[in-house]
Amino acid sequence: MTLKFGVPNKGRLNERTVELLTKAGIDLGEDVGRRLYIKARNQDIEVLFVRAQDIPEFVATGAIDIGITGQDQVAESGYELIEALPLRFGYCHMAVAVPEACGIKDASEVADGCRIATSYPNIARRYFESIGKDVNIIVVTGAAEIMPYLGISDYIVDLVSTGSTLKMNRMIEAGRILDSQAAVFTSESARARYGEQIDEIVSSIESVIEAENKRYIMADVPRSQLKEVERIIPGIGGPTVLDIAGNADFVAVHAVIDCDKTFHAIAELKKIGAKGILTTPIERLVN
């Protein structure tokens, strides 16, 4: 049977998700962005492009077997899903926000009966119940920040990434509810049917993420400096050392390093007499 993989059809998660799947070897062909479902080439995987907020329900009910969406969407849905892999993008957090002029600094200060505008009524309701507040939830579909200005609500609960939108609308955070990022989700029933295939997909995506912050470095170094090489570029399990034909005084050294250590590593290698230093990106890294 074909595994059904749900991915966001638009918005902040779509572009990065498609990039990860493509780099992971899930070939979506040339119709990405034009079709709502695509059969991956040479793989028993069907990728369906659906709303991010629908993915938790689709996974929970078995309409799809695996999906990528925000942790906030799963929290709002209330479904108990398996988080197979956090994806390190789409970072944001859910917060209570209040007008700057209201004088409130913490969510515990809001009065019972106040109106809270949000696109996440379940999260908001659970949060205020947890702090002992009886509030009225007003469900909106977007632009919650304008609701206090319009007099529709007193405060809001919404996603915050940089905080610039709140600042622009003269609002401040009064309570942090949860942190969120994009992640791969599946269910117990899907794992029972496609456990090995799901593990392969997750492993492939993870290998792409791991590789993106790494570089492969190669250099010819004096054999007498191998101890220094091990200090400078320890690699994953130690640098690979190869003899160079016709040159007994030098060896070829290969290693994987973090991107942010590349500049320092090259400078240090040059100091110990390294030559022919080369760095290259890594497509995938499987540990």
Summary of the structure (lengths in Angstrom):
residues: 287
radius of gyration: 25.1
end to end distance: 29.4
largest distance: 83.6
contacts: 885
relative contact order: 0.14
helix: 36%
strand: 33%
